[in-house]
Amino acid sequence: MALNLSQKQDVVAQVAKIAATAHSLVAAEYAGTTVEQMTAMRKKARETGVFLKVIKNTLAARAVVGTEYEVAKDSLVGPLLYAFSLEEPGAAGRLIKEFAKGNDKLQPKVVVVGGQQYPASHVEVLASLPTRDQALAMLARVLAEPAAMLARAVKAVADKQGGADAAPAEAQAETA
């Protein structure tokens, strides 16, 4: 169904608003994907904080003007599905990678992160980025390690000192 001018303007405004705040973009060819697969992908996208939209490339190109995704404007050719990560950078990559395993028709074409465009093969790298919770856990481990090392060092010194104090006391008790 063709959109009228006001509907097109609404779509461009919606995608522009999302693109202004998104962490990453993965554009993928989806031709041949079944309705059931698309429905499952959209459901998973909502659960994982990914904005998923199928729109005309001309509208997408207008929507990304002035954002860090403008670098991909010339690469937006063919029927594409746009996945913007809203909560964490790797979410869109994980979504596309997960659904591409069971659907050979879904092929990533463009990956954009931080104003840099990468080839489709970088969807693997994007998908391997840790989630927010994983990143916080890694940070907590890194921050906790110096304190643990200090505690072990203090304990080792105390154990060594305690052993040195006990030896003269034992020697005095044996001579008495």
C-alpha positions, 0 to 999 in steps of 0.5 A: 500500500502506497503512503501519502505525503503526510504518512511518509513525513511521519515515517521519516520523523519517527525513524529520524527520532530513533536514529538520533538516539540509537547506539547502532544500526544493522540493515539487512536484506529480508526478501523471502522471509516469511510472515511468521519469521518477521513476526517472531523477529519483531517480537524479539526486537521489542523484548531486546530494545531494538527498533525494527522497521521496513521502509523505503530506502529513500525515506530511510536516507532522509531520516538519517540525515544529520545523524551518525548513520548518514554515512550509510546513506549511499549503501541503502539499496535493495529491500532492507530491514532496519534494526536500530539498537536503542538500549545497548550497541550489540542488540541489533547485531545479536537479533539479526545474527540469531534470525539469520541462522535459521533463515538464509534469506536474511542477509546483513548488508550494512553495520554502522556504529559510532558514525563508522560504516562497516561491512556486513561481516562486522555483524558478528563483532557487533553481536559479540559485544557484551550486554549492559549487565555483562559489561557492569559485571566485568567492570565490577570484577576489574574494580574488585581485583585490586582490593582482593590483592591488597587483602591477600597481601595484608593476610600474608604479612599477618600470617608471616608476622604471626608465625614469627611472634609464635616461634620465640614464645615457643622457644622461651617455653621450652627453655623454662 
